[in-house]
Amino acid sequence: MLGTAGLFTGVTGPLNPAGVTLTPAQFTSLHSLLGNAAELPAVPATHITIPLQAYEVYRATAQYVSPDGQTIQFQTGLKAGDPSTTAAMNAVPSVRAEAAAAAKTLGATDWGVGGEAPAFYDISQISDSDLTRVVPVAIVVIGLLLCLVIRSLIAPIYLIASVALSFFAALGLSVIIFMKIGGDSGLTFILPFLMFIFLLALGEDYNILVMSRIREEAHHYRLREAVARAVGATGTTVTSAGLVLAGTFSVFAIVGGRQPGGSQIRDVGIGLALGVLMDTFIVRTVLVPCTVILLGRWNWWPSRLSRADFQPGIEGTELDTEPAAPHSR
């Protein structure tokens, strides 16, 4: 039944363990006569009268049948190709459906599909499930922290949106580089989860640094000048940190990618490096400051900075730095 499913290049089991086919009746007869195949010696005992070829074939079934004879195993080759590829992972649901049908036909009480492709498929499904559960929680928690730090209900919205934008841009660029240009069949399934969580944490860290400085400067200067001063003050720190981190991930990708099966390490390293560079040079340097200027005082709503009657510098320390001249008598 498995052999006619069209999913496998070949199916090997207890009825054809060494390229020689046994009928179910022959296997049952040999099992009742010889017992557990795993315990048979390489050379048959003198009292065994069955042909040597039949003895060797039955002895080879040990790798497919449990000692009690209640569990059997089949080894297959996937037509989809290398088990680590996306095509092989996509074939897993069909393989499991065929295994379930075969188990039902045989009257088996339980069944399972093992191997590299099913393992990768299960991990991929768990990763996708974690992504849908963890991401909303992370967004809500970090959004609340941003509200408390920046004292605004508006700014956290576009700050988190900026991280999502850099995530999708970096992921899309990774697809272009590795799949469209490099010819790979797909990216490692752990990349979206790692990239989003890492960029969310790193991006909001940079956001807090930049926005806190903008808010501080906005107490003393008009918003456009406050943004210019804040970006000038924090730009070196953000850029240096981003370059160091992106360089670290690039080295990780180059060194790890040279190892056997290192394509996953390469994907993760390059993907994270692209995300960090976009976050450093586009989002934090251009997108966020421009959004702050466009929104104006609404960045700080509902804090005092958002009020129309607020005048920068009125309560600032810069106006009070000169001591009053003493009265002369």
C-alpha positions in Angstrom: 0.0 0.0 0.0 2.8 2.4 0.9 4.7 1.5 -2.3 1.8 2.6 -4.5 1.2 5.9 -2.7 3.4 7.8 -5.2 5.3 9.6 -2.4 8.3 7.3 -2.0 11.2 6.2 -4.2 11.1 2.8 -2.4 9.7 1.1 0.7 11.7 -1.5 2.7 10.2 -3.5 5.5 10.0 -7.0 7.0 8.7 -8.5 3.8 11.7 -7.4 1.7 14.5 -6.7 4.1 17.4 -7.7 1.9 16.0 -7.2 -1.6 14.3 -10.6 -1.4 10.5 -10.7 -1.0 8.8 -12.7 1.6 5.1 -13.4 1.7 3.2 -12.8 5.0 2.8 -16.6 5.3 6.5 -17.2 4.8 7.4 -14.6 7.4 5.0 -16.0 9.9 6.3 -19.5 9.4 9.9 -18.4 9.8 9.1 -16.4 13.0 7.4 -19.4 14.6 10.3 -21.6 13.7 13.3 -19.3 14.5 11.8 -16.9 17.0 13.4 -13.5 17.5 15.5 -12.6 14.5 17.7 -10.2 16.5 19.0 -13.2 18.6 19.9 -15.4 15.7 23.6 -16.1 15.2 25.3 -15.3 11.9 25.7 -19.0 11.1 22.6 -21.2 11.6 22.7 -24.0 14.1 23.1 -27.5 12.7 19.6 -28.6 13.7 18.1 -25.9 11.5 17.1 -27.4 8.1 15.7 -24.3 6.3 17.7 -23.0 3.3 20.6 -20.6 4.2 19.2 -17.8 2.0 15.8 -18.0 3.8 17.7 -17.9 7.2 19.7 -14.8 6.2 16.7 -13.0 4.8 14.7 -13.7 8.0 17.6 -12.6 10.2 17.8 -9.3 8.2 14.2 -8.6 9.3 15.5 -7.8 12.9 15.9 -4.2 12.0 12.2 -3.9 11.0 10.4 -6.1 13.7 10.4 -5.7 17.4 11.6 -8.7 19.6 8.0 -9.5 20.5 6.9 -9.4 16.9 4.2 -6.8 17.6 5.8 -3.7 16.1 7.0 -3.3 12.6 8.9 -0.5 10.8 9.2 0.5 7.2 12.0 2.6 5.8 11.2 4.8 2.8 12.9 7.3 0.5 11.0 10.5 -0.3 10.4 11.5 -3.9 10.4 15.1 -2.6 14.2 14.8 -2.2 16.5 15.8 0.7 14.6 15.4 4.0 15.9 18.8 5.1 14.3 20.7 2.2 11.0 22.6 2.2 9.6 20.2 -0.4 10.2 17.2 1.9 8.6 19.1 4.9 5.6 19.9 2.8 5.2 16.2 2.0 5.0 15.1 5.6 1.2 15.5 6.0 0.6 13.3 3.0 3.1 10.8 4.3 1.3 10.6 7.6 -2.0 10.2 5.9 -0.7 7.2 4.0 0.8 5.8 7.2 -2.5 6.1 8.9 -4.3 4.4 6.1 -1.8 1.5 6.1 -2.1 1.2 9.9 -5.9 1.0 9.6 -5.6 -1.7 6.9 -3.2 -3.7 9.0 -5.3 -3.4 12.1 -2.5 -1.6 14.0 -3.4 -0.1 17.4 -0.9 2.7 16.9 1.4 4.2 14.3 3.9 7.0 13.8 6.2 8.6 11.2 9.8 9.3 12.1 12.8 10.8 10.4 14.4 14.1 9.6 11.6 15.6 7.5 8.8 14.9 10.1 11.0 16.2 12.9 11.7 19.5 11.0 8.0 19.7 10.1 6.9 19.3 13.8 9.5 21.9 15.0 8.3 24.3 12.2 4.7 23.9 13.3 5.6 24.5 16.9 7.7 27.6 15.9 4.8 29.0 13.9 2.4 28.3 16.8 4.8 30.1 19.2 5.1 33.0 16.9 1.3 33.6 16.9 1.2 33.3 20.7 4.4 35.1 21.8 4.3 38.0 19.4 1.0 39.5 20.6 2.1 39.1 24.2 5.5 40.7 23.5 3.9 43.6 21.6 1.4 44.3 24.5 4.1 44.2 27.2 6.6 46.3 25.3 3.8 48.7 24.3 2.9 49.2 28.0 6.5 49.8 28.9 6.9 52.4 26.1 3.7 54.2 27.4 5.2 54.4 30.8 8.7 55.5 29.7 7.6 58.0 27.0 4.4 59.0 28.8 2.4 58.8 25.6 -0.3 56.6 24.2 0.4 57.6 20.6 4.1 57.2 20.2 4.2 53.5 21.1 1.8 52.7 18.3 4.1 53.9 15.5 7.3 52.8 17.3 6.1 49.2 17.4 4.8 49.5 13.8 8.3 50.7 12.8 9.8 47.4 14.2 7.2 45.4 12.3 8.2 47.3 9.1 11.9 46.6 9.6 11.1 42.9 10.3 9.1 42.4 7.1 11.6 44.4 5.1 14.5 42.3 6.4 12.6 39.0 5.9 11.7 40.0 2.3 15.3 41.0 1.6 16.4 37.6 2.9 14.0 35.8 0.6 15.3 37.8 -2.4 19.0 37.1 -1.5 18.7 33.4 -0.6 15.8 32.2 -2.7 15.5 34.5 -5.8 19.2 35.0 -6.2 20.8 32.2 -4.4 18.3 29.6 -5.6 17.6 28.0 -2.2 14.2 26.2 -1.8 13.4 28.2 1.3 14.6 29.8 4.5 15.0 28.1 7.8 11.7 28.0 9.7 13.1 29.5 12.9 14.2 32.7 11.2 10.9 34.6 11.4 10.5 33.9 15.1 14.0 34.8 16.0 14.1 37.8 13.8 10.9 39.3 15.1 11.6 38.8 18.8 15.2 40.1 18.5 14.3 43.1 16.4 11.4 43.9 18.7 13.6 43.9 21.7 16.5 45.7 20.0 14.4 48.2 18.1 12.4 49.3 21.2 15.7 49.6 23.1 16.9 52.1 20.5 13.4 53.7 20.4 13.5 54.4 24.1 17.0 55.9 23.8 16.0 58.2 20.9 12.5 59.1 22.1 13.6 59.8 25.6 16.2 62.3 24.3 13.6 63.9 22.0 11.2 64.3 24.9 13.9 65.8 27.0 14.9 68.3 24.3 11.3 69.1 23.6 11.0 70.8 27.0 13.5 73.4 25.9 13.2 73.7 22.1 10.7 73.6 19.3 10.0 70.0 18.2 11.9 70.2 14.9 15.0 71.5 16.7 14.5 69.0 19.5 14.5 66.1 17.1 17.6 67.4 15.3 19.5 67.7 18.6 18.3 64.3 19.9 19.2 62.5 16.7 22.6 64.2 16.6 23.3 63.2 20.3 22.1 59.6 20.0 23.0 58.9 16.4 26.6 57.9 17.1 25.6 55.5 19.9 22.9 53.9 17.9 25.0 53.6 14.7 28.0 52.2 16.5 26.0 49.6 18.4 24.1 48.6 15.2 27.3 48.2 13.2 29.0 46.1 15.9 25.9 43.9 16.3 25.4 43.5 12.5 29.1 42.6 12.1 28.9 40.0 14.8 25.9 38.3 13.2 27.7 38.5 9.8 30.8 36.7 11.2 28.4 34.1 12.8 26.8 33.5 9.4 30.1 33.2 7.5 31.8 30.9 10.0 28.7 28.8 10.8 27.6 28.6 7.1 30.8 26.8 6.2 30.0 23.9 8.5 28.1 20.9 7.2 24.4 21.7 7.2 25.2 25.3 8.1 22.6 26.8 5.8 20.3 27.4 8.8 23.0 29.3 10.7 23.8 31.3 7.6 20.1 32.2 7.2 19.7 33.3 10.8 23.0 35.3 10.9 22.4 37.2 7.6 18.7 37.7 8.3 19.4 39.2 11.8 22.3 41.4 10.4 20.0 42.8 7.7 17.3 43.5 10.2 19.8 45.3 12.6 21.2 47.4 9.7 17.7 48.5 8.5 16.7 49.3 12.1 19.8 51.3 12.6 20.1 53.3 9.4 16.5 53.6 8.2 14.0 53.2 11.0 15.9 54.8 13.9 17.6 57.5 11.8 15.0 58.5 9.3 11.5 56.9 9.8 11.0 57.6 13.6 12.3 61.2 13.6 10.3 62.1 10.5 7.1 60.6 12.1 7.7 62.6 15.3 7.9 65.8 13.3 4.8 65.0 11.3 2.7 64.2 14.3 3.9 67.2 16.2 2.6 67.7 19.7 0.3 64.6 19.3 3.4 62.4 19.9 3.1 63.2 23.6 -0.7 62.9 24.1 -2.0 62.9 26.8 1.0 64.3 28.7 1.6 68.1 29.2 3.8 68.3 26.2 0.8 67.7 23.9 -1.1 70.7 25.1 -1.5 73.6 22.7 -0.6 76.2 25.3 2.7 74.5 26.2 5.7 76.7 25.3 9.1 75.0 25.2 11.7 76.6 27.4 9.3 78.4 29.7 10.0 75.9 32.5 13.3 74.8 31.3 16.5 75.1 33.2 18.2 77.0 30.4 16.2 80.2 31.3 17.3 80.0 35.0 21.0 79.4 34.6 22.0 83.1 35.0 21.9 84.2 38.6 20.1 87.4 39.4 22.2 90.5 39.7 22.6 91.7 43.3 20.9 95.0 44.3 23.3 97.8 44.9 22.9 100.2 47.7 
